Amino acid sequence: MNRRAYIHGVMSRPFVKMNGAGNDFVVVNALTAPFTPDADQARAIADRATGQGCDQVIAIAPSDRADAFMRVWNADGGAVETCGNALRCVGWLLMQANGADRVVIDTLGGLTTAWRVPGRVGSGDPEGSASAAQVKVDMGAPRLRWDEIPLAEEMATFGVELQIGPIDAPVIHTPGAVSMGNPHVVFFMDHTPDDGFVRGSGSLIERHPLFPEGVNVGFAHVLAPDRIRLRVWERGAGLTRACGTGACAALSAAHRRGLTGRSAVVEVDGGELFIEWDAETDHVLMTGPVEIERTGMLEF
């Protein structure tokens, strides 16, 4: 995966198409040869009609303080800080390559540790295969101050002054705000919203002036103290089948409101993620599946 080829003047790079609970990525090894697509190239790769199709484009680059540095471009071509589900996929690739059970990954959002955990019981998949793999990542402590998220003005992040709908009868309102290396707001609802609602509301809030760097928008339905149904409109990617940092943000915001304990299964469109907010370390841990879909070549 570390080679480049030039065919008739076109640069060609190998890639691996992966997903974590349905959140899908085109992953390129940039450890020995730089891979820095511009916004147009990232959009072309991510395009589901004419490109490879993905939520994010990922480069695994060198790091002087970790096993690798993970760079992330959203489907709209914009570079972002991190991606929880991609961290699990990249962690699995690095562990397979290094023969290790633990790796450290650097990102623009900070350092993350990933561990290999036992695969699905009775899955029938060969030991060590991606389809049988479960990976845990330490997402660090949730950032809860207004200027850490960041918000444009000082306010309590337990319940942000934001709503959609009439002032006296808002449809959704007062979300919790959390940064998990990237900014999130989480609205709590008494039902799971449909695609149209998530797209309409999420696109309105994503670039709201309250969020100078944009924001990922979660819609959480707490089913039980240990289970949350979550849908996420991702900044720069839209409605995705899973959002790892969004699941971590949802558990953090729910626990702050007393709606859940410190751990819960978070049901996303593409599967389930297990999220724990460790009381001793204050770190949020995420465990979930990884899968290799195919390999191929990118051409520029």
N, C-alpha and C positions, 0 to 999 in steps of 0.2 A: 504493500500500500504506500511505499515511500518513493515511488519512482515517478518521473515525468517523461512524457514522450511528445515529440513534435511530428505531426502527420500533416503533410501538405501545408505547412505554415500555421497549423492550428495547435495550440497547446492542449494536451490531454492529461487529465489527472484521474487516478483511480479513486473511487469512493465506496463507502459502505452505507446502505440505506438501513436505518434502524428505527425502532420505536420503543418508547417506555410508556406502557399503559395506553397506547394509541397515539401519543404525542410523537410525531415522526420527524426524523432528521436525516440530512445528507451529511455524512461525516467524512472529512478528508484528513489524512495524515500529513501534517506540516512540520514534523520533527526534523526532517533533513532538507526540505525544500519549502520555502515560504508559500503560503496560500492566503492571499489577502484580496478577496474579490471586492470590487467596488459595489455601490448600491444597485446599479443596473444588473451586474452579473449575479449578485445574490438573489435579486428578484427573478431573474431568468431561471436560475437553478430551482427556486422554490415554486415556480409556476406549475400548477397541477395540469394545465392543458398542454403546455408546450415544453416544459422542463421536466426535471425529475420528480417534482412535487414533494413539498415538505412544509412543516411549520417553521423550522429553523435550519440554517446552514451552520455546520460546526467545523472548526479547525482545531486539531490537536497540535499545539506548538510547543517549542522548548520553554523551560522555566528554570531559573537559577535557584529556586527555593522549593520546588515541588517536582513530582514525577513528570508533569506536563502542565501547560497552560491551555485552557479551553477558551476559544474565542467563539462568539455567537452572533449571527446575523438573523434577524427576524425575516419573515416572508416579504415584508415591505422594503427590505434592503438595509434597514437601520441596524447598526451594531448595538447590542445591549449587554448588560452586566453579566448575567448568568442565566441558567436554565436548570431546574432541579432534575427533570427527567433525563435531560442530556447528560448531566453529571453521572447518572447511574450507567448510561450507555457507554460513555467514555471511560468510566471507571472499570467496567467489565472488559473493554478492549485492552486497556493498559494491564489489568491483572492477567489476562490471557497471554499477553505478549511478554510480561515480566515473570510469569509463573508465581505471582504473589497473591496473597489473600487480602491485601490492603494497599491502597495507593493514596497519594495526596495530589489534589488537582488545584491549580491556581486559576482564578478568574478575575475579571474586573470587579466582581462583588466580594472578593476575598478568597481565602484558602478553604478547601473542603476535603475531608477524608472520606473515602469510599471503602466498604468492606464487602467481600463475598459472603453470602449467607446461603443455607441449604435451599435447593430448588423446590418446585412444587411436588408434593407427595403424590406418587402414583401418576405423574404426568406422562410416563413412558418415553420421555426424551433422554437421549444419552447424557451421562454425567459430563458436565462442563459445557454443554451446548447452551447457546444464548437463550433458546426457547424455554430451557429449564431453569434459567438463572434468576435469582433474586439478589438485588444489590441494595445495601443500606448506605446512606450518605449522611454525614453530619453537616447540617445546613447552618450551623452556628446559632448564636442568640438572635431572636427577633429584635429588630430595631423599632422602638416604640415612640421615641420622641418625634415631635412634629418636624424638626429640622433634619432628622435622620432619614425620613421617608423619601423625599422631602415634601412638605406642604408649603404653599406660598405665604402663609401667615400662621402665627402661633395659635394653636387650639388643642384641646384634648383629643388624642387619637383613639380613645376608648369609643367615642361616638362623634364622628366628624359632621360638621354642619353642612350637610349636602342632601338633597332630595330630588326626586323626579315626580312630577305631578303637581296638582293644586296645592297651594300653601296649607290650606286647612284640611286637605285629604290626600296627602302624598301617596303614590303607589309604592315607592320604596324610599327609605330615608335613613339617616344617621348610621352610616356604615362604620365599621372599625377600620383603622388604617395601620398597616404593618409593612416594614421592609424586610424581605428575606434576601438581601443583596440586590433586590429590585423592588419597586414600589407596588403596593397592593392596597385596594379597598375591598372590604367584604360586606355585602348586604345580607341580612338575615331575613328569610322569607318563610311563610307557612306552607309553601308548596315548591315544587321544582319547576322553574320557568321553562317555556318552550323556546325553540330556536329564535323565533321572531323577537321575543322579548329580550333575550340575551343580546342579540345583534343590535336591536334598536337602542336599548339602554346602555349597553357597553360602549357602543361607538360614540354616544353622547358624552359619556363620562371620561373616556380614555384621554381626551385632550382638554379637559375642563381646566380653566385658569388656576384652580386651586392646586394643580399638580404641574409644577414647572417642567418636570421631566416626563410627563405623561404618567399613566397608571394602568396596571392590570386590574380588571374588575371581576370580582367573584360574587356569585349568587349562591348562598348556602342555605340548605334546608336541613336543620338538625332533626334527624330521625330518632335518635336516642342519645344518652350521655356518652356513648362510645361509637356513634356512627353519624356521619354527615354526608348528605348528597350535595355535590358541588358541580357547578358549571362555571366556566371562566371565559371571559372575553380578554384575550391577551393583547397587550399593547404591541402594535405592529404586526400581529399575526391573526387576529380575529378570534372567532370561536374555534377552540381546539378540543380534541378528545380528552386531553388531560393537561394539567399544569401542576408541576411538582412544587414550585415555590408557592403557587396559589393554594395548594392543599395545606402546606405548612402555615401559610398566613391564615387560612380559614380555621384551623385548629387553634392557633394562638388567639385569634380574635374571639372565637367561641368560648374558650376557657376563661378569658378575661371577663366575659359577661356572665360566667357561671352556667353556661349552656351545656358544657361537656366537662369531662375530666381532663387530665393532662395527656391522654392518648385516645385515639379514635381511628377507626377505619374510615377513610374518605372515599366515597364512591364517585368516580368520574365517568364520563361517557365511555372511556376505553378500558375500564377495569377498576381495580381497587389499589389504594396506597395506604400503608399503615404509618401514621404520624404520631410521634411521641415528643412531648416537651419536657425534657428532663429537669426535675426540680433542683437537683444538685449542681449541675453544670449550667443550667439555663439555656442549653442548646436544644434545637429541634432536630430530630432524627427522622428520616424518611426511608421506608423500605418498600420496594416494588419491583416489578418484572422488567426485563429487557428482552428485546427480540431483534434478530437480524432478518431483514426482509429480502435483501438482494445485494449484489455488488455490481459495479459498472464503471464507466469512464465518463468524466466530464470533459467537454470540449469548449474552448474559448477561441 
